[in-house]
């Protein structure tokens, strides 16, 4: 099983990302080029990854189209993780098993989530009527 020390080593090896431990077993990870921050939570036997993509505006008639689009993106475009809602926050989350986790799996998950958030943002914003970056 991957230890906290192993996880810290994996995070340090990721050249395109910076990370810091914000509390025991919880790390804030961000691309060196910007973009949404990712919280990585070491919670044996799982590693939980969570990225706040944006705040969603209040409920509207367009929510049905937004939710349908998010489900379609989950099914077609996301290799790692899935979009979800937490109150009115749009998040991307993924869960990995520490028992079999290796550096490449963690790196692929983080990169996939970052790519999805940036690649889908224009479409999501158009459906919500939100302009500009929000995190």
VOPAGU-2260 file (C-alpha; in pm, 1 decimal, decimal comma):
REM VOPAGU-2260
SITE   aa  ch    i         X         Y         Z
SITE  UNK   A    0       0,0       0,0       0,0
SITE  UNK   A    1     118,5     352,4     -80,1
SITE  UNK   A    2     223,3     541,0     232,3
SITE  UNK   A    3     191,0     915,3     289,3
SITE  UNK   A    4     564,3     941,9     228,5
SITE  UNK   A    5     524,2     758,8    -104,7
SITE  UNK   A    6     243,6     997,2    -201,4
SITE  UNK   A    7     456,7    1299,9    -114,0
SITE  UNK   A    8     735,2    1155,7    -328,9
SITE  UNK   A    9     493,9    1106,9    -620,9
SITE  UNK   A   10     371,2    1465,9    -590,7
SITE  UNK   A   11     727,6    1599,8    -584,7
SITE  UNK   A   12     813,3    1401,9    -900,4
SITE  UNK   A   13     536,4    1574,6   -1098,6
SITE  UNK   A   14     736,6    1842,4   -1277,3
SITE  UNK   A   15     435,1    2032,1   -1413,0
SITE  UNK   A   16     265,9    2064,3   -1073,0
SITE  UNK   A   17     335,2    2225,8    -739,0
SITE  UNK   A   18     199,6    2079,9    -417,8
SITE  UNK   A   19     187,4    2166,0     -51,6
SITE  UNK   A   20      52,1    1981,8     249,2
SITE  UNK   A   21    -222,8    2199,0     396,4
SITE  UNK   A   22    -301,7    1962,0     681,5
SITE  UNK   A   23    -195,2    1611,4     768,4
SITE  UNK   A   24    -260,6    1389,2     467,5
SITE  UNK   A   25    -424,6    1668,1     263,7
SITE  UNK   A   26    -238,8    1831,0     -23,3
SITE  UNK   A   27    -314,3    2124,3    -248,4
SITE  UNK   A   28    -191,2    2060,3    -603,3
SITE  UNK   A   29    -182,5    2313,1    -885,9
SITE  UNK   A   30     -41,8    2321,0   -1233,5
SITE  UNK   A   31     256,8    2551,4   -1272,2
SITE  UNK   A   32      66,5    2712,1   -1561,2
SITE  UNK   A   33    -238,0    2798,4   -1347,7
SITE  UNK   A   34    -582,7    2645,8   -1358,8
SITE  UNK   A   35    -804,3    2512,7   -1082,4
SITE  UNK   A   36    -644,7    2379,1    -766,0
SITE  UNK   A   37    -684,7    2014,6    -678,4
SITE  UNK   A   38    -715,9    1877,4    -326,3
SITE  UNK   A   39    -558,6    1534,9    -274,6
SITE  UNK   A   40    -668,3    1363,1      45,4
SITE  UNK   A   41    -476,3    1061,5     175,5
SITE  UNK   A   42    -750,3     859,6     341,9
SITE  UNK   A   43    -651,5     489,4     352,7
SITE  UNK   A   44    -748,5     270,7     184,0
SITE  UNK   A   45    -834,0     543,6     -70,4
SITE  UNK   A   46    -684,0     853,8    -222,0
SITE  UNK   A   47    -950,7    1116,3    -285,5
SITE  UNK   A   48    -900,7    1384,2    -550,8
SITE  UNK   A   49   -1132,4    1682,8    -575,2
SITE  UNK   A   50   -1120,1    1991,9    -793,7
SITE  UNK   A   51   -1361,5    2282,3    -770,4
SITE  UNK   A   52   -1427,2    2381,8   -1130,4
SITE  UNK   A   53   -1658,3    2676,6   -1063,7
SITE  UNK   A   54   -1946,5    2816,7    -865,8
SITE  UNK   A   55   -2276,3    2769,5   -1044,1
SITE  UNK   A   56   -2531,5    3049,2   -1054,6
SITE  UNK   A   57   -2871,3    3005,0    -889,2
SITE  UNK   A   58   -3114,8    2749,5   -1025,7
SITE  UNK   A   59   -3245,5    2824,0   -1371,7
SITE  UNK   A   60   -3447,7    2668,6   -1650,4
SITE  UNK   A   61   -3118,9    2588,9   -1830,5
SITE  UNK   A   62   -3003,4    2352,8   -1554,9
SITE  UNK   A   63   -3149,5    2050,5   -1733,4
SITE  UNK   A   64   -2929,7    2111,7   -2037,2
SITE  UNK   A   65   -2625,2    2174,3   -1817,2
SITE  UNK   A   66   -2680,3    1853,9   -1617,8
SITE  UNK   A   67   -2736,8    1652,2   -1934,7
SITE  UNK   A   68   -2414,4    1790,8   -2081,7
SITE  UNK   A   69   -2217,8    1708,2   -1764,3
SITE  UNK   A   70   -2349,1    1349,9   -1770,1
SITE  UNK   A   71   -2254,5    1320,2   -2137,5
SITE  UNK   A   72   -1905,5    1452,7   -2063,5
SITE  UNK   A   73   -1873,8    1197,9   -1780,8
SITE  UNK   A   74   -1966,6     918,8   -2021,4
SITE  UNK   A   75   -1765,2    1028,0   -2325,3
SITE  UNK   A   76   -1472,4    1247,5   -2227,3
SITE  UNK   A   77   -1354,8    1162,4   -1877,4
SITE  UNK   A   78   -1107,4     880,6   -1829,9
SITE  UNK   A   79   -1044,4     963,3   -1465,5
SITE  UNK   A   80   -1308,1    1105,6   -1235,8
SITE  UNK   A   81   -1649,3    1253,5   -1291,5
SITE  UNK   A   82   -1830,4    1583,6   -1266,3
SITE  UNK   A   83   -2060,1    1630,4    -971,2
SITE  UNK   A   84   -2239,5    1898,6    -774,9
SITE  UNK   A   85   -2179,8    1995,7    -414,8
SITE  UNK   A   86   -2445,6    2250,6    -331,9
SITE  UNK   A   87   -2393,7    2498,9    -619,1
SITE  UNK   A   88   -2028,7    2411,0    -682,6
SITE  UNK   A   89   -1931,7    2215,6    -989,9
SITE  UNK   A   90   -1655,5    1973,1    -896,9
SITE  UNK   A   91   -1446,4    1703,2   -1059,1
SITE  UNK   A   92   -1359,2    1414,2    -833,0
SITE  UNK   A   93   -1176,0    1085,6    -856,7
SITE  UNK   A   94   -1100,6     806,1    -612,2
SITE  UNK   A   95    -794,6     581,9    -637,6
SITE  UNK   A   96    -705,2     271,8    -437,1
SITE  UNK   A   97    -386,2     311,0    -236,7
SITE  UNK   A   98    -324,7     -64,7    -245,5
SITE  UNK   A   99    -234,2     -58,3    -615,3
SITE  UNK   A  100    -158,1     309,7    -676,5
SITE  UNK   A  101     161,1     397,5    -859,7
SITE  UNK   A  102     314,0     723,4    -975,7
SITE  UNK   A  103     184,9     694,7   -1333,5
SITE  UNK   A  104    -175,3     629,3   -1226,5
SITE  UNK   A  105    -174,1     932,7    -996,5
SITE  UNK   A  106     -14,2    1151,2   -1262,9
SITE  UNK   A  107    -266,6    1036,1   -1525,5
SITE  UNK   A  108    -558,8    1109,5   -1294,2
SITE  UNK   A  109    -438,7    1459,8   -1206,2
SITE  UNK   A  110    -354,2    1546,8   -1566,8
SITE  UNK   A  111    -686,3    1409,2   -1692,5
SITE  UNK   A  112    -884,1    1612,5   -1441,7
SITE  UNK   A  113    -692,3    1930,9   -1524,7
SITE  UNK   A  114    -736,1    1874,7   -1898,6
SITE  UNK   A  115   -1108,8    1808,2   -1859,7
SITE  UNK   A  116   -1165,3    2119,7   -1648,1
SITE  UNK   A  117    -985,0    2345,3   -1893,8
SITE  UNK   A  118   -1116,8    2174,4   -2206,5
SITE  UNK   A  119   -1481,4    2178,4   -2103,3
SITE  UNK   A  120   -1490,0    2521,8   -1939,8
SITE  UNK   A  121   -1607,0    2720,5   -2242,5
SITE  UNK   A  122   -1899,8    2484,4   -2301,6
SITE  UNK   A  123   -1996,3    2478,1   -1933,1
SITE  UNK   A  124   -1981,3    2856,0   -1905,2
SITE  UNK   A  125   -2199,3    2897,4   -2212,7
SITE  UNK   A  126   -2465,1    2674,8   -2055,3
SITE  UNK   A  127   -2454,3    2858,7   -1721,8
SITE  UNK   A  128   -2426,5    3209,8   -1858,0
SITE  UNK   A  129   -2113,4    3264,1   -1647,1
SITE  UNK   A  130   -1830,1    3453,5   -1813,3
SITE  UNK   A  131   -1464,3    3450,8   -1710,1
SITE  UNK   A  132   -1268,6    3226,2   -1477,2
SITE  UNK   A  133   -1412,1    3132,5   -1138,0
SITE  UNK   A  134   -1274,4    2896,5    -874,9
